[in-house]
Structure formats: C-alpha cells, structure tokens
Amino acid sequence: MASALAQWKEKESSTPNEEWAVLQQVVYNTAKTYIGKPDRKHHDCFDPNDNELQTLMSRRDQVRQRVLQTMSTRSTTAAYKDACRLLQKRTRALKSDMWERTAVELQRAAVRNDMKGFYSGLKEVWGPTKKGPVHRKSTYGMETFSDSKRIVASWSEHFQKLLNVPGDIDHEALDNTPQRITKTSLDEIPTMAEMASTIAGPNDGKAHGGEGTPAEVWMHGGDNMFSILHQLIINAREVGSVPQS
C-alpha cells in the first residue's frame, strides 16, 4: 500500500472530490490485488463428504433413471418413493443437527459477550444481505416510485416541511438566555500525529465501507497515507467542500 501511494502524485489543480476519488481507487485496486475479494459462503447443513448422504442420493438417481427409461410399474414407483423418503429423512436429520450446533455456538458467543462472533454466526446462517430498490410513495400517496433521485427529492421535501416550520419566537427570552463560551478548537487544522492516531484507533474487524475495503487497509498506508489524507483535509477546509462518497 505504501509503495502504491508513493507512485501517486496529486495534481495541484484537482478538487478535493477528484483527489478523494483517485485515492479511493488506488486503495481499492491495491487491496483487490494483494488481498482479493471476500468469499461469500452461505451456511450449508449438508456435508459433501457424508458417505451415507452420497449413497442415498446415488440410489435415488438410479431408481429415477430406471423409472424414466422403462414403463413405470408399481414396483419401480414404490422403489423411487422409498428412495426419496430415505433421502429426505437423512437431509432433515442433518438440517436438525446443523441448527442445534448453530444454536449452541450462538449461545456460547452470547455468554462470552463475543458480539463479533455472535453476529458473524447470524450472518453465516442468513447469508449476505441483498440490496434492492426501495419503493416510496409521493407526498400525498397518489404515486409510488423507486428512482433514487426522486426518493432523495422526496425525503428533502419531507424534512423541509418537518423542520422548517415557522414558529412564534419570544426575542426577549432569547436575549435573556445565558450564552456559552465559543469553542474554537475545531477551527484548528489537525496535525499529522492526530491524523495517524485517528486512523490507527479503530479495532480490527470494523465494518467495511461501501466499496468493500476493510478499515485495516487504511491503517497500513504508512506515512504516505497520512500525508495524503492530511493534505486532503486541508484542501477541503480551504475550498469549503467535503467529498461525499
């Protein structure tokens, strides 16, 4: 990561949004090259090496081929139903054992207060979540739409009506309200030491960002990463615009 960032030179005329987009792409490509993409594995109750299960599946397939290739008789139909019954009995037993083991593991994680292991087990059971378009009704409920731009505009309209409500204000009460001292500590530009401490602060295993890059990747960027992010923050403060992605 440090060597990849050392080859990247920021342009003097670039805006904070452009700088952040380039930096984000460099970090993503480097992480993808050296770490790779995560494997999405769903919790499976069937053991592919289970000999009994393989035998029952082979028998079911053989009897089914016999039924399809020859004229169906009472004996072949009964044999096929019996093979399906035995296979279903075995798969149900495996599924029941899997749920019992999972319940025990989740209970142990909860007792140890291992929330990371607890939610990791739940995610393994339910699988990765799928994101789809969310339908929303218009202000008066006459129309339903799923376009992202219209949804954002609808939320903006909703909060405009909710928050920007004119009210009667007693200016005398405002004048008599005691004022607190204005704190200007946030007006100061953060130092490189504060930047490095902030990046190295989160614990391992934090949720990744929208692009899928783990938080640990940003911690191993070295001085080049700290310097680039520090300069990006300074440029954003001068321009008055913060990258939104």
LOKEMI-266129 format. One record per residue (C-alpha): x, y negated, z negated; chain; residue in three letters; residue number from 1. Coordinates in Angstrom, 1 decimal, decimal comma. Last residue first. Layout:
// residues N
+--------+--------+--------+------+------+-----+
!     px !     py !     pz ! unit ! code ! pos !
+--------+--------+--------+------+------+-----+
!      X !      Y !      Z !    A !  Ala ! NUM !
...
+--------+--------+--------+------+------+-----+
// end
This chain:
// residues 245
+--------+--------+--------+------+------+-----+
!     px !     py !     pz ! unit ! code ! pos !
+--------+--------+--------+------+------+-----+
!  -18,5 !   -9,4 !    1,4 !    A !  Ser ! 245 !
!  -19,5 !  -12,9 !    0,3 !    A !  Gln ! 244 !
!  -16,1 !  -14,6 !    0,6 !    A !  Pro ! 243 !
!  -16,1 !  -17,7 !   -1,7 !    A !  Val ! 242 !
!  -16,4 !  -21,3 !   -0,3 !    A !  Ser ! 241 !
!  -15,3 !  -24,5 !   -1,9 !    A !  Gly ! 240 !
!  -12,5 !  -25,0 !    0,5 !    A !  Val ! 239 !
!   -9,9 !  -25,8 !   -2,2 !    A !  Glu ! 238 !
!  -11,3 !  -23,1 !   -4,6 !    A !  Arg ! 237 !
!  -11,3 !  -20,5 !   -1,8 !    A !  Ala ! 236 !
!   -7,7 !  -21,4 !   -0,8 !    A !  Asn ! 235 !
!   -6,6 !  -20,9 !   -4,4 !    A !  Ile ! 234 !
!   -8,4 !  -17,6 !   -4,7 !    A !  Ile ! 233 !
!   -6,9 !  -16,4 !   -1,5 !    A !  Leu ! 232 !
!   -3,4 !  -17,4 !   -2,7 !    A !  Gln ! 231 !
!   -3,8 !  -15,3 !   -5,8 !    A !  His ! 230 !
!   -5,2 !  -12,4 !   -3,8 !    A !  Leu ! 229 !
!   -2,2 !  -12,5 !   -1,5 !    A !  Ile ! 228 !
!    0,3 !  -12,8 !   -4,4 !    A !  Ser ! 227 !
!   -1,2 !  -10,1 !   -6,5 !    A !  Phe ! 226 !
!   -1,3 !   -7,7 !   -3,5 !    A !  Met ! 225 !
!    2,3 !   -8,4 !   -2,6 !    A !  Asn ! 224 !
!    3,4 !   -8,0 !   -6,2 !    A !  Asp ! 223 !
!    2,2 !   -4,4 !   -6,2 !    A !  Gly ! 222 !
!   -0,8 !   -3,0 !   -4,3 !    A !  Gly ! 221 !
!   -1,2 !   -0,2 !   -6,7 !    A !  His ! 220 !
!   -4,1 !   -1,7 !   -8,7 !    A !  Met ! 219 !
!   -6,2 !   -2,4 !   -5,6 !    A !  Trp ! 218 !
!   -6,2 !    1,3 !   -4,7 !    A !  Val ! 217 !
!   -7,3 !    2,2 !   -8,3 !    A !  Glu ! 216 !
!  -10,7 !    0,5 !   -7,6 !    A !  Ala ! 215 !
!  -11,6 !    3,1 !   -5,1 !    A !  Pro ! 214 !
!  -12,4 !    2,0 !   -1,5 !    A !  Thr ! 213 !
!  -15,9 !    3,1 !   -0,4 !    A !  Gly ! 212 !
!  -16,8 !    0,0 !    1,8 !    A !  Glu ! 211 !
!  -19,5 !   -1,0 !   -0,7 !    A !  Gly ! 210 !
!  -17,1 !   -0,9 !   -3,6 !    A !  Gly ! 209 !
!  -16,0 !    2,0 !   -5,7 !    A !  His ! 208 !
!  -17,4 !    2,8 !   -9,1 !    A !  Ala ! 207 !
!  -14,8 !    3,0 !  -11,8 !    A !  Lys ! 206 !
!  -12,9 !    6,2 !  -12,3 !    A !  Gly ! 205 !
!   -9,8 !    4,8 !  -13,9 !    A !  Asp ! 204 !
!  -10,2 !    2,0 !  -16,4 !    A !  Asn ! 203 !
!  -10,4 !   -1,6 !  -15,4 !    A !  Pro ! 202 !
!   -7,6 !   -4,0 !  -16,5 !    A !  Gly ! 201 !
!   -4,9 !   -3,6 !  -13,9 !    A !  Ala ! 200 !
!   -6,6 !   -6,2 !  -11,6 !    A !  Ile ! 199 !
!   -7,3 !   -8,6 !  -14,4 !    A !  Thr ! 198 !
!   -3,8 !   -8,4 !  -15,9 !    A !  Ser ! 197 !
!   -2,2 !   -8,9 !  -12,4 !    A !  Ala ! 196 !
!   -4,3 !  -12,0 !  -11,8 !    A !  Met ! 195 !
!   -3,7 !  -13,4 !  -15,3 !    A !  Glu ! 194 !
!    0,1 !  -13,0 !  -14,8 !    A !  Ala ! 193 !
!   -0,2 !  -14,7 !  -11,3 !    A !  Met ! 192 !
!   -1,8 !  -17,7 !  -13,0 !    A !  Thr ! 191 !
!   -5,5 !  -18,6 !  -12,7 !    A !  Pro ! 190 !
!   -6,2 !  -22,2 !  -11,4 !    A !  Ile ! 189 !
!   -7,6 !  -24,4 !  -14,1 !    A !  Glu ! 188 !
!  -11,2 !  -25,5 !  -13,8 !    A !  Asp ! 187 !
!  -12,3 !  -22,6 !  -15,9 !    A !  Leu ! 186 !
!  -10,7 !  -24,1 !  -19,0 !    A !  Ser ! 185 !
!  -12,7 !  -27,3 !  -18,6 !    A !  Thr ! 184 !
!  -15,1 !  -26,8 !  -21,5 !    A !  Lys ! 183 !
!  -17,5 !  -29,7 !  -21,9 !    A !  Thr ! 182 !
!  -18,2 !  -30,5 !  -25,5 !    A !  Ile ! 181 !
!  -21,7 !  -29,8 !  -26,5 !    A !  Arg ! 180 !
!  -24,5 !  -32,4 !  -26,3 !    A !  Gln ! 179 !
!  -27,2 !  -32,8 !  -29,0 !    A !  Pro ! 178 !
!  -30,7 !  -33,2 !  -27,6 !    A !  Thr ! 177 !
!  -32,1 !  -36,6 !  -28,3 !    A !  Asn ! 176 !
!  -31,9 !  -37,8 !  -24,7 !    A !  Asp ! 175 !
!  -33,7 !  -34,7 !  -23,6 !    A !  Leu ! 174 !
!  -36,5 !  -35,2 !  -26,1 !    A !  Ala ! 173 !
!  -36,8 !  -38,8 !  -24,8 !    A !  Glu ! 172 !
!  -37,0 !  -37,5 !  -21,2 !    A !  His ! 171 !
!  -40,0 !  -35,4 !  -22,0 !    A !  Asp ! 170 !
!  -40,3 !  -33,2 !  -19,0 !    A !  Ile ! 169 !
!  -43,6 !  -32,3 !  -17,3 !    A !  Asp ! 168 !
!  -43,0 !  -29,5 !  -14,8 !    A !  Gly ! 167 !
!  -42,3 !  -28,9 !  -11,1 !    A !  Pro ! 166 !
!  -41,9 !  -25,2 !  -10,3 !    A !  Val ! 165 !
!  -38,6 !  -24,5 !   -8,5 !    A !  Asn ! 164 !
!  -38,0 !  -21,1 !  -10,2 !    A !  Leu ! 163 !
!  -40,9 !  -18,9 !   -9,1 !    A !  Leu ! 162 !
!  -41,9 !  -20,6 !   -5,8 !    A !  Lys ! 161 !
!  -38,3 !  -20,8 !   -4,6 !    A !  Gln ! 160 !
!  -37,7 !  -17,3 !   -6,0 !    A !  Phe ! 159 !
!  -40,4 !  -15,8 !   -3,7 !    A !  His ! 158 !
!  -39,3 !  -17,8 !   -0,7 !    A !  Glu ! 157 !
!  -35,8 !  -16,5 !   -1,1 !    A !  Ser ! 156 !
!  -37,0 !  -13,0 !   -1,6 !    A !  Trp ! 155 !
!  -39,0 !  -13,3 !    1,7 !    A !  Ser ! 154 !
!  -36,0 !  -14,7 !    3,5 !    A !  Ala ! 153 !
!  -33,9 !  -11,8 !    2,4 !    A !  Val ! 152 !
!  -36,6 !   -9,3 !    3,5 !    A !  Ile ! 151 !
!  -36,9 !  -11,1 !    6,8 !    A !  Arg ! 150 !
!  -33,2 !  -10,8 !    7,4 !    A !  Lys ! 149 !
!  -33,1 !   -7,1 !    6,4 !    A !  Ser ! 148 !
!  -36,0 !   -6,1 !    8,7 !    A !  Asp ! 147 !
!  -38,3 !   -3,7 !    6,9 !    A !  Ser ! 146 !
!  -41,7 !   -5,3 !    7,4 !    A !  Phe ! 145 !
!  -45,2 !   -5,1 !    6,0 !    A !  Thr ! 144 !
!  -47,9 !   -7,8 !    6,7 !    A !  Glu ! 143 !
!  -51,0 !   -9,2 !    5,1 !    A !  Met ! 142 !
!  -49,7 !   -9,0 !    1,5 !    A !  Gly ! 141 !
!  -50,0 !  -12,7 !    0,9 !    A !  Tyr ! 140 !
!  -46,2 !  -13,3 !    0,5 !    A !  Thr ! 139 !
!  -45,3 !  -10,6 !    3,0 !    A !  Ser ! 138 !
!  -44,9 !   -7,0 !    2,0 !    A !  Lys ! 137 !
!  -41,6 !   -5,2 !    1,7 !    A !  Arg ! 136 !
!  -40,3 !   -1,9 !    3,2 !    A !  His ! 135 !
!  -36,9 !   -0,8 !    2,1 !    A !  Val ! 134 !
!  -34,7 !    0,6 !    4,8 !    A !  Pro ! 133 !
!  -32,7 !    3,6 !    3,9 !    A !  Gly ! 132 !
!  -29,9 !    4,5 !    1,6 !    A !  Lys ! 131 !
!  -29,2 !    8,2 !    0,9 !    A !  Lys ! 130 !
!  -28,0 !    9,3 !   -2,5 !    A !  Thr ! 129 !
!  -25,3 !   11,9 !   -2,7 !    A !  Pro ! 128 !
!  -26,3 !   15,3 !   -4,2 !    A !  Gly ! 127 !
!  -28,9 !   15,9 !   -6,9 !    A !  Trp ! 126 !
!  -26,9 !   18,5 !   -8,8 !    A !  Val ! 125 !
!  -23,4 !   17,1 !   -8,2 !    A !  Glu ! 124 !
!  -24,7 !   13,6 !   -9,1 !    A !  Lys ! 123 !
!  -26,1 !   14,9 !  -12,4 !    A !  Leu ! 122 !
!  -22,7 !   16,6 !  -13,1 !    A !  Gly ! 121 !
!  -20,8 !   13,4 !  -12,4 !    A !  Ser ! 120 !
!  -23,3 !   11,6 !  -14,6 !    A !  Tyr ! 119 !
!  -22,5 !   13,8 !  -17,6 !    A !  Phe ! 118 !
!  -18,7 !   13,9 !  -16,8 !    A !  Gly ! 117 !
!  -18,5 !   10,1 !  -16,8 !    A !  Lys ! 116 !
!  -20,7 !    9,9 !  -19,8 !    A !  Met ! 115 !
!  -18,5 !   12,1 !  -21,9 !    A !  Asp ! 114 !
!  -20,2 !   11,4 !  -25,3 !    A !  Asn ! 113 !
!  -18,8 !   14,8 !  -26,4 !    A !  Arg ! 112 !
!  -22,4 !   15,9 !  -27,2 !    A !  Val ! 111 !
!  -23,6 !   14,5 !  -23,8 !    A !  Ala ! 110 !
!  -20,8 !   16,4 !  -21,9 !    A !  Ala ! 109 !
!  -21,7 !   19,6 !  -23,8 !    A !  Arg ! 108 !
!  -25,4 !   19,2 !  -22,9 !    A !  Gln ! 107 !
!  -24,5 !   18,6 !  -19,2 !    A !  Leu ! 106 !
!  -22,4 !   21,8 !  -19,2 !    A !  Glu ! 105 !
!  -25,1 !   23,8 !  -20,8 !    A !  Val ! 104 !
!  -27,8 !   22,5 !  -18,4 !    A !  Ala ! 103 !
!  -25,6 !   23,3 !  -15,5 !    A !  Thr ! 102 !
!  -25,0 !   26,8 !  -16,7 !    A !  Arg ! 101 !
!  -28,7 !   27,4 !  -17,1 !    A !  Glu ! 100 !
!  -29,5 !   25,9 !  -13,7 !    A !  Trp !  99 !
!  -26,9 !   28,1 !  -12,0 !    A !  Met !  98 !
!  -28,2 !   31,3 !  -13,7 !    A !  Asp !  97 !
!  -31,7 !   30,5 !  -12,5 !    A !  Ser !  96 !
!  -30,5 !   30,0 !   -9,0 !    A !  Lys !  95 !
!  -28,6 !   33,2 !   -9,0 !    A !  Leu !  94 !
!  -31,7 !   35,1 !  -10,3 !    A !  Ala !  93 !
!  -33,9 !   33,5 !   -7,7 !    A !  Arg !  92 !
!  -31,4 !   34,5 !   -5,0 !    A !  Thr !  91 !
!  -31,4 !   38,1 !   -6,2 !    A !  Arg !  90 !
!  -35,2 !   38,4 !   -6,3 !    A !  Lys !  89 !
!  -35,5 !   36,8 !   -2,9 !    A !  Gln !  88 !
!  -33,0 !   39,3 !   -1,4 !    A !  Leu !  87 !
!  -34,9 !   42,2 !   -3,0 !    A !  Leu !  86 !
!  -38,2 !   41,0 !   -1,7 !    A !  Arg !  85 !
!  -36,9 !   40,3 !    1,8 !    A !  Cys !  84 !
!  -35,5 !   43,8 !    2,0 !    A !  Ala !  83 !
!  -38,9 !   45,3 !    0,8 !    A !  Asp !  82 !
!  -40,8 !   43,2 !    3,4 !    A !  Lys !  81 !
!  -38,5 !   44,5 !    6,2 !    A !  Tyr !  80 !
!  -38,8 !   48,1 !    5,0 !    A !  Ala !  79 !
!  -42,6 !   47,8 !    4,9 !    A !  Ala !  78 !
!  -42,7 !   46,3 !    8,4 !    A !  Thr !  77 !
!  -40,4 !   49,1 !    9,7 !    A !  Thr !  76 !
!  -42,5 !   51,8 !    8,0 !    A !  Ser !  75 !
!  -45,8 !   50,4 !    9,1 !    A !  Arg !  74 !
!  -44,7 !   50,0 !   12,7 !    A !  Thr !  73 !
!  -43,5 !   47,1 !   14,8 !    A !  Ser !  72 !
!  -42,5 !   48,1 !   18,3 !    A !  Met !  71 !
!  -38,8 !   48,1 !   18,6 !    A !  Thr !  70 !
!  -36,2 !   45,3 !   19,1 !    A !  Gln !  69 !
!  -37,7 !   42,7 !   16,9 !    A !  Leu !  68 !
!  -38,5 !   45,1 !   13,9 !    A !  Val !  67 !
!  -35,0 !   46,7 !   14,2 !    A !  Arg !  66 !
!  -33,4 !   43,2 !   14,3 !    A !  Gln !  65 !
!  -35,3 !   42,3 !   11,1 !    A !  Arg !  64 !
!  -34,2 !   45,5 !    9,4 !    A !  Val !  63 !
!  -30,5 !   44,7 !   10,2 !    A !  Gln !  62 !
!  -30,9 !   41,1 !    9,0 !    A !  Asp !  61 !
!  -32,4 !   42,1 !    5,7 !    A !  Arg !  60 !
!  -29,7 !   44,7 !    5,2 !    A !  Arg !  59 !
!  -27,0 !   42,2 !    5,9 !    A !  Ser !  58 !
!  -28,6 !   39,7 !    3,5 !    A !  Met !  57 !
!  -28,8 !   42,3 !    0,7 !    A !  Leu !  56 !
!  -25,2 !   43,3 !    1,2 !    A !  Thr !  55 !
!  -24,0 !   39,7 !    1,2 !    A !  Gln !  54 !
!  -25,9 !   39,0 !   -2,0 !    A !  Leu !  53 !
!  -24,5 !   42,1 !   -3,7 !    A !  Glu !  52 !
!  -20,9 !   41,2 !   -2,6 !    A !  Asn !  51 !
!  -21,0 !   37,6 !   -4,0 !    A !  Asp !  50 !
!  -18,1 !   35,9 !   -2,3 !    A !  Asn !  49 !
!  -20,3 !   33,1 !   -0,8 !    A !  Pro !  48 !
!  -21,6 !   32,3 !   -4,3 !    A !  Asp !  47 !
!  -25,0 !   30,8 !   -4,1 !    A !  Phe !  46 !
!  -26,2 !   28,1 !   -6,6 !    A !  Cys !  45 !
!  -24,8 !   25,2 !   -4,5 !    A !  Asp !  44 !
!  -24,3 !   21,7 !   -5,9 !    A !  His !  43 !
!  -23,8 !   19,4 !   -2,9 !    A !  His !  42 !
!  -20,3 !   18,6 !   -1,9 !    A !  Lys !  41 !
!  -19,4 !   15,2 !   -0,3 !    A !  Arg !  40 !
!  -15,7 !   15,3 !    0,3 !    A !  Asp !  39 !
!  -14,0 !   12,0 !   -0,2 !    A !  Pro !  38 !
!  -12,3 !   10,3 !    2,8 !    A !  Lys !  37 !
!   -8,6 !   10,3 !    3,1 !    A !  Gly !  36 !
!   -5,9 !    9,2 !    0,6 !    A !  Ile !  35 !
!   -3,0 !    8,2 !    2,8 !    A !  Tyr !  34 !
!   -4,7 !    7,1 !    6,0 !    A !  Thr !  33 !
!   -8,1 !    6,1 !    4,5 !    A !  Lys !  32 !
!   -6,4 !    4,1 !    1,8 !    A !  Ala !  31 !
!   -4,2 !    2,3 !    4,3 !    A !  Thr !  30 !
!   -7,1 !    1,6 !    6,6 !    A !  Asn !  29 !
!   -9,3 !    0,2 !    3,7 !    A !  Tyr !  28 !
!   -6,5 !   -2,0 !    2,3 !    A !  Val !  27 !
!   -5,7 !   -3,5 !    5,7 !    A !  Val !  26 !
!   -9,4 !   -4,0 !    6,5 !    A !  Gln !  25 !
!  -10,1 !   -5,7 !    3,2 !    A !  Gln !  24 !
!   -7,1 !   -8,0 !    3,7 !    A !  Leu !  23 !
!   -8,3 !   -8,9 !    7,2 !    A !  Val !  22 !
!  -11,8 !   -9,6 !    6,0 !    A !  Ala !  21 !
!  -10,5 !  -11,6 !    2,9 !    A !  Trp !  20 !
!   -8,4 !  -13,8 !    5,1 !    A !  Glu !  19 !
!  -11,2 !  -14,5 !    7,5 !    A !  Glu !  18 !
!  -13,6 !  -15,4 !    4,7 !    A !  Asn !  17 !
!  -11,0 !  -17,5 !    3,0 !    A !  Pro !  16 !
!  -10,5 !  -19,5 !    6,3 !    A !  Thr !  15 !
!   -7,6 !  -19,0 !    8,6 !    A !  Ser !  14 !
!   -5,5 !  -21,9 !    9,8 !    A !  Ser !  13 !
!   -2,3 !  -21,0 !    8,0 !    A !  Glu !  12 !
!   -2,5 !  -17,4 !    9,1 !    A !  Lys !  11 !
!   -1,8 !  -14,7 !    6,6 !    A !  Glu !  10 !
!    1,1 !  -12,3 !    7,3 !    A !  Lys !   9 !
!    0,6 !   -8,6 !    6,9 !    A !  Trp !   8 !
!    3,7 !   -6,5 !    7,0 !    A !  Gln !   7 !
!    4,3 !   -6,7 !    3,2 !    A !  Ala !   6 !
!    0,7 !   -5,5 !    2,7 !    A !  Leu !   5 !
!    1,4 !   -2,2 !    4,4 !    A !  Ala !   4 !
!    4,6 !   -1,8 !    2,4 !    A !  Ser !   3 !
!    2,8 !   -2,4 !   -0,9 !    A !  Ala !   2 !
!    0,0 !    0,0 !    0,0 !    A !  Met !   1 !
+--------+--------+--------+------+------+-----+
// end
